[in-house]
Amino acid sequence: MKQSRLHIRTITLRDANTFIHQQHRHHKPVTGHKFSLSVIDDEGRVRGVATIGRPVARHRDDGATVEVTRVATDGCPNACSALYGAAWRAAKALGYERLGTYTLVSEPGTSLRAAGWRQVHVVRGRSWSAPSRRRHDAHPLEDKVLWEPL
């Protein structure tokens, strides 16, 4: 069977979050974004989404940097790579100078490498909870790899 050609389209945050809720392995939908993208096949079916927003780390939130905060697909080949590449093209077109994203160290990053991204460094995994502000950690606490496009 011939693989369908993939096309990048914008998508609302509401629709992106619905897809994320259904497909993402370990994260919940996001609360906000700068923009969101989808990848659709020739029949118009959404095969994956990406949300791009402000960086989570304060030191990266400089106004010139955005972050891919979620990518979720239904397993369609090349959908992740298409979204990462499109996110960088869109961010540059909007005037951003840097784009980053994080993966768990247990994830290989194959789609990021295929889209021309590189590992920048490893960030120690930790809890958001503190004695002065207790929080329930619903996300993985393992180390994460910061990636940026070349």
N, C-alpha and C positions, 0 to 999 in steps of 0.2 A: 504494500500500500504506500502510495506517495505521501510524504509529509506535507502538510498544509503550510503555506507561506505565512509568516508572522508579521503583524502590523502593530505599530505603536500608536496608542490613542490616549488622550487625557481621560480621567475618570474622577467622579466626585469622591470626596472623602467617605461619605456614607456607603457608597457602593464598594470602594476599596476595602473599607473595614468589614463589610459583610463577607467579602471574599477571604480576607485575612482570618476572620473568625472561623470560617469553614475549612481553611486549608493550612494555616500556619502550624508548625510542629510544636513550638514552645512559647510563643508570645501571644498576647492579647492584641486586639485592635489598638490603634493609636488615638490620642485625644485631639491632636491637631497636626497641621502640616503646612508647608509652603505650597506644594503641589503634589499631585498623584498621577501616576501613569499606569496604563494597562497594556497588555499585549493580547491581541486577538488573532484568531485564525481566519482563514478565507470565508468561513461560514458565519463570522461575527461573534463566535463564542469567546468569552474572556478566558484566557488560559493562565494569566498571571497578573499581579499588580505590584507596584512599588509606591511607597509613600516617602516623600522627601521633606524634611523639616529642619528646624533649628538643631544644632548639635546638643547632645545631652550633656557633654562635659563643658563646664563653664569656660575653661581656658580656650576651647575651640570656638566658642560662640562670639565671634568677632565681627559679625555682620557680612563678612566676605566668604564665610564657610557654611555649607549646608551638609546634611547627613541623610543617607538612605536609612530610614528608621525601620522599615519593614519591606521584605520581599516575600511574596508567597505565590506559588504556582500549583497547578494541578498535576505536575509531573511532565508537562509537555516539553519535549527536547528543545533546548536552546532558549526557552522562555526567560530564564533567569539572566543569562548573558545579554539577551536583547534588552531587558529592562535596565541592567546596570549601565550598558552603553548609552541607552537613551537618556537615562538620568543625568549622566555627565554632559551630554550634548545640550540638554535642556537647561541645566544649571549654568553652563557657560553662556548660553544664549540670553539668560536672564541677568547676567553680569556677575555671577558668583565666581570666585577665584579658586576655591577648593571644595572638594566633595569627599566625604569619607563614609565608611560603614564598618560595622563590626560583625565578626563571626565568632562562634565558639571555637576554642583551639581544637576541639574534637571534630570540627567540620573541615573538609579538605579545601574549600575555596575554589573549586574547579571552575565554576561559572564566573567568578571574579577574574581569575587568570585569563579565561577565554575572552573576557571583555576588555582586557588590557590593564587590569588593576594590579597593584603590587602591595605586599605586606609592608607596613610602616613600622609597627612594633606590637608587642604583646602587652596587654593591660591586665593587671591582676584582678581576678574576679573577687567581688566582695558584696556584702549586704548593704542595702540602702538604710537599714535600721540603725539607729543610734540610741543611747540611753535617754537622751533628751527628746527623741522623737521615734518611738517604736513603730516599725512597719512590718507587714507580712511580705516576705519575698516570694513572689509568684513566678519569678524568672530564674533561669539557671545561674548558679554562682561560680561557675568555672571561669578560668581565664579566657580572655577574648583577644582576638587579633584585629588591629585597626588596619584597614585597607584604604588606599587612595588610587585613583586612576593615574596612569603615567602621563 
